[in-house]
Amino acid sequence: MSDFQRFLAKRIGIAIGLTLIAVTIIFVVLRMLPGSPFESLITAGNLTQGQVDEIMALYGLDKPIWQQYLIYLRNILTFQFGYSILQSQPVWDILAPKLANTLILLVPALVTTAVVSTLLGMYVGWNRGSKAETASIIGTTFLRSTPVFITAIFFVIIFSYTLDLVPAFGMRSITATPDGLLDTYMSMDFLHHYILPFTVTVLFYSGDFLLLARNGVVEKKGSEFLKLHRAKGLSENEQLMRAGRNSMLPVITYFALRLGMIFQGLILLEVVFAWPGIGRALVLAIQQQDYPLVQASVFIMALAVIIMNLVADVLYAYFDPTVSVSGGGA
């Protein structure tokens, strides 16, 4: 077995272990919450105690805690998320469209941020000490250090309430009745609602990619291989592209990490903009203590982080073989 194969097997084993730890933490934390998902229904008179007992038996909540855990572990690891307690629908049927709504916001925004900010970071890194470098670093650092929900609220106040340019909340108008997938995500009504959360997401994460690309180019600018290319007569643009290409490894691995972790960052954004994504669904499910819905939502988020961490490690080891030989990681 080669060094890289051993490295890969080790990282996959770690990922499996982290997944088991994550699902266990989810189970324990939910059982520690005060109250139950049925209290409000009993108080409102919608269910009697006998009916509640029957539902708890149906969901296995009347069993000893260790039996609940084994059932939960079997179901969650086989993606059998069961039924929502309060909505009486399959959990996956509830989460699938919300996951799609989150991804339609997440992926284009992250790709746009990575491309634009990386190119800008390469430019300001090559022109170190310029006014463009100073302005871009100050601007992106300020946006990144400001909590995303503060930026979102500020944009809502300015562009929705003050200037009345774009809607403040939701993914479409209340009266809209989209017909099919294309009409759902490509209509003018959707794009009108999409502009504000998309812009806030791009601005919030732009600083990370800009600084990574800028630091990489600054480091490579004085390297021996670039001096050799300069002696061969390469133009400034060709030198910049070579320096940028050789400093892309941190950007690529960070992109993979951020793709997994951005779910958590979008929870507050989805709440502020009332965006019907998985983050907002999780907040509502926690408030209602809908165990199956919370378990599935958190599991999907945790799994995304673990998988993308594994991808980042593998990418780093693949592009830099010394990592796998030394046993290090990204």
C-alpha positions in Angstrom: 0.0 0.0 0.0 1.4 3.4 -1.0 1.8 6.3 1.4 -1.1 8.1 -0.3 -3.4 5.1 0.1 -2.5 4.7 3.8 -3.2 8.5 4.2 -6.6 8.1 2.5 -7.6 5.0 4.6 -6.6 6.9 7.8 -8.6 9.9 6.8 -11.7 7.9 5.9 -11.5 6.1 9.2 -11.3 9.4 11.0 -14.3 10.6 9.0 -16.4 7.6 10.0 -15.4 8.0 13.6 -16.4 11.7 13.6 -19.7 10.8 12.0 -20.5 8.4 14.8 -19.5 11.0 17.4 -21.7 13.7 15.7 -24.8 11.6 15.6 -24.3 10.6 19.2 -24.0 14.2 20.3 -27.2 15.1 18.3 -29.1 12.3 20.1 -27.9 13.3 23.6 -28.4 17.0 23.3 -32.0 16.6 22.0 -32.9 14.3 24.9 -31.5 16.9 27.3 -33.8 19.7 26.2 -36.6 20.5 28.6 -40.2 19.7 27.6 -41.4 17.7 24.7 -42.8 18.3 21.3 -46.3 17.3 22.5 -46.7 19.8 25.4 -48.1 22.6 23.2 -50.5 20.2 21.5 -51.8 19.0 24.9 -52.1 22.6 26.2 -54.0 23.7 23.0 -56.4 20.8 23.5 -55.5 19.2 20.1 -54.4 15.9 21.7 -55.3 14.0 24.8 -52.6 12.4 27.0 -53.7 9.0 25.7 -53.3 10.1 22.1 -49.8 11.5 23.0 -48.9 8.1 24.6 -49.9 6.3 21.4 -47.8 8.7 19.2 -44.8 8.3 21.5 -45.0 4.5 21.3 -45.2 4.9 17.5 -42.0 6.9 17.4 -40.3 4.6 20.0 -40.1 7.4 22.5 -41.6 5.2 25.2 -38.7 2.8 25.1 -35.6 2.9 27.3 -33.0 5.5 26.3 -30.5 2.9 25.1 -33.1 1.2 22.8 -34.0 4.7 21.4 -30.3 5.3 20.7 -29.8 2.0 18.8 -33.0 2.6 16.8 -31.9 6.1 16.1 -28.4 5.1 15.1 -29.7 2.5 12.7 -32.1 4.8 11.1 -29.9 7.9 10.8 -26.9 6.0 9.3 -29.2 4.4 6.7 -30.8 7.8 5.9 -34.2 6.6 7.2 -35.2 9.8 8.8 -38.8 8.8 9.6 -41.7 11.2 9.9 -41.9 14.7 11.4 -43.8 14.6 14.7 -45.7 17.8 14.2 -46.0 18.0 10.4 -46.9 14.3 9.9 -44.9 14.1 6.7 -41.7 12.1 5.9 -38.7 14.2 7.1 -36.9 13.9 3.7 -40.0 15.2 1.9 -39.8 18.3 4.1 -36.1 18.8 4.0 -35.4 18.0 0.3 -36.9 21.2 -1.2 -35.4 23.2 1.7 -31.9 21.7 1.1 -32.3 22.6 -2.6 -33.2 26.2 -1.7 -30.1 26.5 0.5 -27.9 25.0 -2.2 -29.3 27.4 -4.9 -28.2 30.2 -2.7 -25.0 28.7 -1.3 -23.2 27.2 -4.4 -23.5 30.2 -6.8 -22.6 32.7 -4.1 -19.6 30.7 -3.0 -18.3 30.0 -6.5 -18.8 33.7 -7.4 -16.9 34.7 -4.2 -14.1 32.3 -4.8 -13.5 33.4 -8.5 -13.9 37.1 -8.1 -12.1 37.5 -4.7 -9.3 35.1 -5.8 -8.6 37.1 -8.9 -8.7 40.4 -7.0 -6.4 38.9 -4.3 -3.9 37.9 -6.9 -3.9 41.4 -8.4 -3.5 43.2 -5.1 -0.9 40.7 -4.0 1.1 41.3 -7.1 0.7 45.1 -6.6 1.6 45.1 -3.0 1.5 48.5 -1.3 -0.9 50.0 -3.7 -4.1 51.8 -2.8 -6.1 49.0 -4.3 -4.5 46.6 -1.9 -5.2 48.8 1.1 -8.8 49.5 0.1 -9.6 45.8 -0.7 -8.1 44.4 2.5 -9.8 47.0 4.8 -13.2 46.6 3.0 -13.2 42.8 3.0 -11.8 42.5 6.5 -14.5 44.8 7.8 -17.3 42.8 6.1 -15.9 39.5 7.3 -15.5 40.6 10.9 -19.1 41.9 11.0 -21.6 39.2 12.0 -23.5 38.2 8.9 -26.9 38.9 10.4 -25.8 42.5 11.1 -24.8 42.9 7.5 -28.0 41.3 6.3 -30.2 43.6 8.5 -28.2 46.7 7.3 -28.8 45.7 3.7 -32.5 45.1 4.3 -32.9 48.6 5.9 -31.0 50.3 3.1 -32.1 48.5 0.0 -35.6 47.2 1.0 -37.1 49.7 3.4 -35.2 53.0 2.5 -34.7 52.6 -1.3 -37.5 50.0 -1.9 -35.4 48.3 -4.6 -35.7 44.7 -3.6 -37.9 42.5 -1.4 -36.8 42.1 2.2 -38.0 38.6 2.9 -38.8 35.2 1.3 -37.9 33.5 -1.9 -40.9 34.6 -3.9 -44.0 36.7 -3.6 -46.9 35.4 -1.6 -49.1 35.4 -4.7 -46.5 33.6 -6.9 -47.4 30.1 -8.1 -44.3 28.6 -9.8 -44.9 26.0 -12.4 -42.0 23.5 -12.5 -38.3 23.7 -11.5 -37.3 26.3 -14.1 -40.1 28.7 -13.1 -39.2 28.1 -9.4 -35.6 29.2 -9.6 -35.3 31.2 -12.8 -38.4 33.5 -12.7 -37.9 37.3 -12.4 -39.8 37.1 -9.1 -37.3 34.6 -7.7 -34.3 36.6 -9.0 -35.8 39.8 -7.4 -35.9 38.1 -4.0 -32.5 36.4 -4.6 -30.4 39.5 -5.1 -30.1 40.6 -1.5 -29.2 37.3 0.3 -26.9 36.4 -2.6 -25.0 39.7 -2.4 -24.7 39.5 1.4 -23.3 36.0 1.2 -20.8 37.0 -1.5 -19.6 40.0 0.5 -19.3 38.1 3.8 -17.0 35.4 2.4 -15.0 37.5 0.0 -12.3 38.4 2.5 -11.3 34.8 3.1 -10.5 34.1 -0.5 -9.0 37.5 -1.2 -6.5 37.2 1.7 -5.6 33.6 0.9 -4.9 34.5 -2.8 -3.1 37.7 -1.9 -0.8 36.1 0.7 0.0 33.2 -1.7 1.0 35.6 -4.5 3.1 37.8 -2.2 4.9 34.7 -1.0 5.5 33.4 -4.6 6.5 36.8 -6.0 10.0 36.6 -4.5 10.5 32.9 -5.2 13.4 31.5 -7.2 11.2 29.9 -9.9 9.5 33.3 -10.6 12.9 35.0 -10.9 13.8 32.4 -13.5 10.7 33.1 -15.5 11.4 36.8 -15.2 14.9 36.3 -16.6 13.4 34.4 -19.5 11.4 37.5 -20.4 7.9 36.6 -19.4 5.5 39.5 -19.2 4.0 40.9 -16.0 0.7 39.2 -16.7 2.3 35.8 -17.4 4.4 36.1 -14.2 1.2 36.9 -12.3 -0.7 33.9 -13.7 2.2 31.6 -12.8 2.4 32.9 -9.3 -1.3 32.7 -8.9 -1.5 29.1 -10.2 1.3 28.0 -7.8 -0.5 29.6 -4.8 -3.9 28.0 -5.4 -3.6 25.0 -3.1 -4.8 26.9 0.0 -7.6 28.5 -1.9 -8.8 25.1 -3.3 -8.7 23.4 0.1 -10.4 26.3 1.8 -13.1 26.3 -0.8 -13.8 22.6 0.0 -13.9 23.4 3.7 -16.1 26.4 3.3 -18.5 24.5 1.1 -19.1 22.1 4.0 -19.3 24.7 6.8 -21.3 27.3 5.0 -24.6 25.6 6.0 -23.9 26.8 9.6 -23.1 30.3 8.4 -26.3 30.5 6.4 -28.6 29.7 9.3 -28.7 33.3 10.6 -28.9 34.6 7.0 -31.9 32.4 6.3 -33.6 33.5 9.4 -33.1 37.2 8.7 -34.2 36.9 5.1 -36.9 34.3 5.9 -35.3 32.2 3.2 -37.0 28.8 3.2 -33.8 26.7 3.5 -32.5 24.0 5.7 -31.1 26.4 8.3 -34.4 28.1 8.9 -36.1 24.7 9.0 -33.7 23.7 11.7 -34.4 26.7 13.8 -38.2 26.2 13.6 -37.8 22.4 14.3 -35.7 23.2 17.4 -38.4 25.6 18.7 -41.0 22.9 18.2 -38.8 20.1 19.5 -39.6 18.0 16.4 -36.9 15.4 17.1 -36.8 13.6 13.7 -36.6 16.9 11.8 -33.9 18.3 14.0 -31.9 15.1 14.0 -32.0 14.9 10.2 -31.1 18.6 9.7 -28.2 18.6 12.0 -27.0 15.2 10.7 -27.0 16.5 7.1 -25.0 19.6 8.2 -22.5 17.6 10.2 -22.0 15.1 7.4 -21.4 17.9 4.9 -18.6 19.3 7.2 -17.0 15.9 7.7 -17.1 15.0 4.0 -15.7 18.3 2.8 -13.0 18.1 5.4 -12.1 14.7 4.0 -12.1 16.2 0.5 -9.9 19.1 1.6 -7.4 16.6 3.2 -7.3 14.4 0.1 -6.9 17.4 -2.2 -4.0 18.7 -0.2 -2.3 15.4 -0.1 -2.8 14.8 -3.8 -1.4 18.2 -4.9 1.3 18.1 -2.2 2.6 14.5 -1.8 4.9 15.5 1.1 1.7 15.8 3.2 0.8 12.1 2.9 4.4 11.0 3.3 4.9 13.0 6.5 1.4 12.1 7.8 0.3 15.7 8.0 -3.0 17.1 6.8 -4.7 20.3 5.7 
